[in-house]
Amino acid sequence: MLLRYAVPATVLVLTLGLSADAGIASRRPDQVVSAVQSLDRGAAWTVTRQFDLTFPTFHPQGLARVGDRLYLSSVEVIEPPVRYPEPVDGYDRTPGRGRGHLFELDLSGRLLRQITLGEGTMYHPGGIDFDGRSLWVPVAEYRPDSRSIVYRVDPRTLRATEAFRYGDHVGGVVRDRKTGRVHGVSWGSRRMFTWTDRGRLLRRGLNESHYVDFQDCAAASDGTAVCTGLTEFPLASGGRFDLGGIAVVDLRTGAIGHEVPVTTLSANRHVVTRNPVHLETAGGVLRMWAAPDDGEEPGGTRLMVLETPID
């Protein structure tokens, strides 16, 4: 169920064209997979541009690019979930309250349009993907082992249609353009799912990698996906160390292939793969668009553009 559909009058007519930057960059998924597979632990990411997002961004979750538009999912937490002393009805915490957002931006981070997504206690959007026609956006309860709605969103109109529901927290989805199947991950990406595009479960298995928890993924044309995420390690000093990472995932089996670490930090000391990420190739570099910081942190959310050389 779509809770609210808001389109400013100034952008009712929109052409999803290609900007000059888009003409340089290639978003062919097979090229991105090859670029990631060429990286090793010595890959150095250089920040080439940063844009302040001057609207309330809350807690960004997923990022996808369609032509010269960026689509950013985010969760606005109104009442945080609270852990129970012991499980209640199979849950380890209250559902909390909030709103799920999908923002449309230009390539400089300017807000163009937005909608809200979700229903009741399902208000937490996750990692998103574009399949060439629709954006796929999961919205879940903000707690593990819960429930979710997966939406298809038309990027031209921002009209959202419910694709299916599932009885678990779905933290991110991709759609395989060749098979039409939808693949997803659970809370912390500890479980991996495959459904038909109408939600019939075809496969449910465990994530065999414990390297990082996937936050955002994008499908490739050869039955794989590229996923990004992080793991937070507490330090004896009381701080934390954020280890980011990028992984190539076989969508047919759920097997994790090539993995590389990412340690570049934002102004608020978050690893850049903490929140949403979009990857593309441009000449001899792999380019990353990332929004690792939350809206309530010092300086707010910045859209970062980073690059690393590839062979």
matplotlib code that plots the C-alpha trace (Angstrom):
import matplotlib.pyplot as plt

x = [0.0, 1.3, 0.9, 1.5, 2.4, 3.8, 5.0, 5.8, 4.1, 7.4, 8.5, 5.3, 6.9, 10.3, 12.6, 15.0, 17.8, 21.6, 23.7, 27.3, 28.5, 26.3, 27.8, 31.2, 30.1, 29.1, 26.6, 26.8, 26.6, 29.0, 31.7, 31.1, 31.5, 34.8, 36.0, 35.2, 36.9, 40.1, 40.4, 42.4, 43.0, 45.3, 42.6, 42.7, 39.5, 39.9, 37.0, 36.5, 33.3, 31.0, 27.5, 25.6, 22.0, 20.0, 16.8, 15.9, 17.6, 17.1, 18.9, 19.8, 19.5, 19.6, 20.8, 20.2, 20.9, 18.6, 20.0, 20.7, 18.6, 19.6, 17.0, 17.7, 15.7, 15.7, 14.0, 12.7, 12.6, 9.9, 10.0, 13.0, 12.4, 13.2, 14.6, 12.4, 14.0, 13.1, 11.4, 7.7, 5.7, 9.0, 10.3, 13.4, 12.2, 9.2, 8.4, 8.9, 7.3, 8.5, 8.2, 9.8, 11.0, 12.1, 13.9, 14.6, 17.8, 19.7, 23.4, 24.3, 22.1, 19.2, 15.9, 13.4, 10.5, 9.8, 7.2, 6.6, 6.3, 5.2, 2.2, 1.7, 4.8, 6.5, 8.4, 12.1, 13.1, 16.3, 18.7, 17.2, 17.8, 16.8, 16.0, 15.8, 12.2, 11.3, 12.9, 12.6, 12.2, 11.7, 10.0, 10.2, 9.6, 12.7, 13.4, 14.7, 12.4, 9.5, 7.7, 8.1, 6.5, 8.4, 7.4, 8.0, 8.3, 8.1, 10.9, 9.1, 6.0, 7.2, 4.0, 4.5, 2.9, 3.0, 4.8, 4.5, 4.8, 7.1, 7.2, 10.7, 12.7, 13.9, 16.8, 17.6, 16.5, 17.8, 16.0, 17.7, 16.9, 17.4, 15.4, 13.0, 13.6, 13.9, 16.6, 16.8, 18.7, 17.4, 18.3, 22.1, 22.0, 22.3, 19.6, 19.3, 16.1, 14.9, 11.3, 9.4, 8.4, 5.0, 6.6, 6.6, 9.6, 12.0, 15.0, 16.0, 19.5, 22.1, 24.8, 28.0, 30.1, 30.6, 32.9, 30.4, 26.6, 25.2, 23.4, 22.8, 23.1, 22.7, 22.1, 24.4, 23.6, 25.4, 23.5, 25.5, 25.0, 27.5, 26.8, 28.3, 28.1, 30.0, 30.8, 31.3, 33.9, 34.0, 37.4, 38.7, 39.1, 35.3, 35.2, 34.6, 36.3, 34.2, 35.2, 33.5, 33.4, 32.3, 31.3, 30.2, 27.3, 26.1, 22.3, 21.7, 23.3, 23.8, 27.6, 29.9, 32.7, 35.3, 35.4, 37.5, 37.7, 36.9, 38.2, 37.8, 35.9, 33.4, 33.6, 31.7, 34.1, 31.8, 33.1, 31.8, 29.9, 28.0, 24.8, 23.7, 26.2, 25.9, 28.8, 29.7, 32.7, 34.1, 37.2, 39.9, 38.2, 35.5, 33.3, 31.3, 28.4, 27.8, 25.9, 27.4, 26.3, 22.8, 20.9, 21.0, 24.8, 27.1, 27.1, 24.1, 24.2, 26.8, 26.6, 30.2, 31.7, 34.8, 37.0, 39.7, 41.8, 41.0, 43.0]
y = [0.0, 3.4, 5.8, 9.1, 10.2, 13.7, 15.3, 19.0, 20.8, 22.0, 18.4, 16.8, 16.3, 14.7, 13.2, 10.6, 11.5, 11.3, 14.1, 14.8, 12.8, 9.9, 9.9, 9.3, 6.7, 3.2, 1.4, -1.9, -4.4, -6.8, -4.1, -3.3, -7.0, -7.2, -4.0, -5.2, -8.6, -6.7, -5.0, -6.2, -5.0, -2.3, -0.5, 3.2, 5.3, 9.0, 11.4, 13.4, 15.3, 15.9, 17.4, 18.5, 17.1, 20.1, 18.3, 16.0, 12.7, 10.8, 7.4, 6.6, 3.0, 2.2, 4.0, 3.5, 5.5, 5.9, 8.1, 11.5, 10.8, 9.2, 7.4, 7.2, 5.2, 6.3, 5.5, 8.3, 6.9, 8.7, 6.3, 3.9, 0.2, -0.8, -4.2, -6.5, -8.0, -11.3, -12.2, -11.4, -13.3, -14.2, -10.6, -9.2, -5.6, -3.3, -2.3, 1.4, 4.0, 5.7, 6.6, 5.2, 7.6, 7.3, 10.5, 11.4, 13.6, 15.1, 14.3, 17.3, 16.0, 18.4, 17.0, 16.7, 14.5, 12.2, 9.6, 7.7, 3.9, 1.4, 0.3, 0.3, -1.0, -1.7, 1.6, 0.7, 0.7, -1.2, -1.6, -0.9, -2.0, -0.8, -3.6, -1.4, -0.6, -0.4, 0.4, -2.5, -1.2, -3.4, -1.9, -3.9, -3.7, -2.3, -5.6, -9.0, -12.0, -9.7, -8.9, -6.8, -5.4, -5.3, -2.5, -1.8, 1.9, 3.5, 6.1, 8.3, 8.7, 7.6, 5.5, 2.6, -0.9, -3.6, -6.6, -9.0, -9.5, -11.8, -13.0, -11.8, -8.6, -8.0, -5.6, -5.4, -6.7, -7.1, -8.3, -10.4, -8.9, -12.2, -14.6, -12.0, -13.5, -11.3, -11.9, -10.5, -10.6, -10.6, -8.6, -8.4, -10.3, -13.6, -15.3, -15.0, -15.4, -16.0, -15.3, -15.0, -11.4, -12.2, -13.4, -17.2, -18.4, -20.4, -20.5, -19.7, -20.3, -19.0, -16.5, -18.4, -15.3, -13.5, -10.8, -7.9, -7.5, -6.4, -3.0, -2.4, -4.6, -4.3, -7.1, -7.8, -9.3, -12.6, -14.0, -12.1, -9.1, -6.7, -6.0, -3.5, -3.2, -3.1, -4.7, -2.6, -3.8, -2.4, -1.2, -1.6, 2.2, 2.5, 3.5, 1.4, 0.3, 0.2, -2.4, -1.9, -4.3, -5.1, -8.6, -10.4, -12.8, -15.6, -15.1, -18.7, -20.4, -17.6, -18.3, -15.4, -14.8, -12.1, -9.8, -6.7, -4.5, -0.8, 1.4, 5.0, 7.1, 10.0, 13.3, 11.6, 8.6, 6.2, 3.8, 4.9, 1.6, 1.9, 3.1, 3.2, 2.7, 2.9, 1.6, 2.4, 2.3, 5.4, 5.0, 3.4, 3.8, 2.3, 5.1, 4.9, 7.1, 6.8, 8.5, 7.1, 9.7, 10.3, 13.5, 14.2, 13.9, 17.0, 18.4, 16.2, 13.8, 14.3, 12.6, 11.4, 10.4, 8.3, 6.6, 3.9, 2.8, -0.5, -2.6]
z = [0.0, -1.0, 1.9, 0.1, -3.4, -3.7, -7.0, -7.0, -9.8, -11.3, -12.1, -13.3, -16.7, -16.5, -19.1, -17.7, -20.1, -19.9, -18.6, -19.7, -16.8, -17.7, -21.2, -19.7, -17.1, -18.0, -15.8, -17.6, -14.7, -16.3, -16.5, -12.8, -11.9, -13.8, -12.2, -8.7, -9.5, -10.5, -7.0, -4.1, -0.5, -1.8, -3.7, -2.8, -3.1, -3.8, -3.1, -6.3, -5.4, -2.5, -2.4, 0.7, 0.6, 1.8, 2.6, 5.5, 4.6, 7.8, 7.6, 4.0, 2.9, -0.8, -4.0, -7.7, -10.8, -13.8, -16.5, -14.9, -11.8, -8.5, -6.3, -2.6, -0.1, 3.6, 6.9, 9.2, 12.7, 14.8, 17.7, 17.9, 18.5, 22.1, 23.0, 25.2, 28.4, 26.7, 23.4, 23.0, 20.3, 18.6, 18.5, 20.3, 20.3, 19.7, 16.2, 16.8, 14.5, 11.4, 7.7, 4.6, 2.0, -1.7, -2.9, -6.5, -6.9, -9.8, -10.1, -7.8, -5.0, -5.5, -4.4, -7.3, -6.0, -3.2, -2.1, 1.1, 1.2, 3.7, 5.8, 9.6, 11.3, 8.0, 7.5, 6.9, 3.3, 2.4, -0.5, -3.9, -7.5, -11.0, -13.5, -16.6, -16.1, -12.4, -9.1, -6.6, -3.0, 0.0, 3.1, 6.4, 10.1, 11.8, 13.6, 12.6, 11.8, 11.0, 7.7, 4.6, 1.5, -1.8, -4.2, -7.8, -8.5, -12.0, -12.1, -14.6, -12.5, -9.0, -8.9, -6.5, -6.9, -4.4, -5.9, -3.0, 0.8, 2.7, 6.3, 7.2, 7.4, 3.8, 4.0, 0.3, -3.1, -6.7, -9.8, -12.3, -15.7, -17.5, -15.3, -13.9, -10.4, -7.3, -4.8, -1.3, 2.0, 5.5, 8.6, 8.6, 5.3, 7.2, 5.0, 1.3, -0.7, -4.2, -5.3, -8.5, -9.3, -7.7, -4.4, -4.7, -2.7, -4.8, -2.5, 1.1, 2.3, 4.7, 3.8, 4.0, 4.3, 7.6, 6.3, 6.1, 6.3, 3.0, 2.9, -0.8, -3.9, -7.7, -10.1, -13.0, -16.4, -15.9, -12.9, -10.3, -8.0, -6.5, -2.8, -0.4, 3.4, 6.6, 10.0, 13.1, 15.5, 19.1, 20.3, 23.8, 24.0, 23.7, 20.0, 17.0, 13.8, 10.6, 8.1, 4.7, 1.8, -1.7, -2.8, -5.9, -5.3, -7.5, -7.6, -8.7, -5.7, -3.1, -3.2, -2.3, -4.8, -4.9, -1.8, -1.2, 1.9, 2.0, 4.8, 3.4, 5.9, 5.7, 7.7, 10.5, 10.6, 8.9, 6.3, 2.9, 2.3, 5.5, 3.9, 0.2, -2.6, -6.4, -8.5, -12.2, -14.4, -16.1, -18.3, -16.2, -12.8, -10.8, -9.5, -6.2, -5.3, -1.5, 1.3, 4.5, 7.0, 8.5, 8.3, 12.1, 12.3, 12.1, 8.6, 7.6, 4.7, 2.0, -1.3, -2.0, -5.3, -5.0, -7.6, -7.7, -10.7, -12.4, -14.9]

ax = plt.figure().add_subplot(projection="3d")
ax.plot(x, y, z, "-o")
ax.set_aspect("equal")
plt.show()
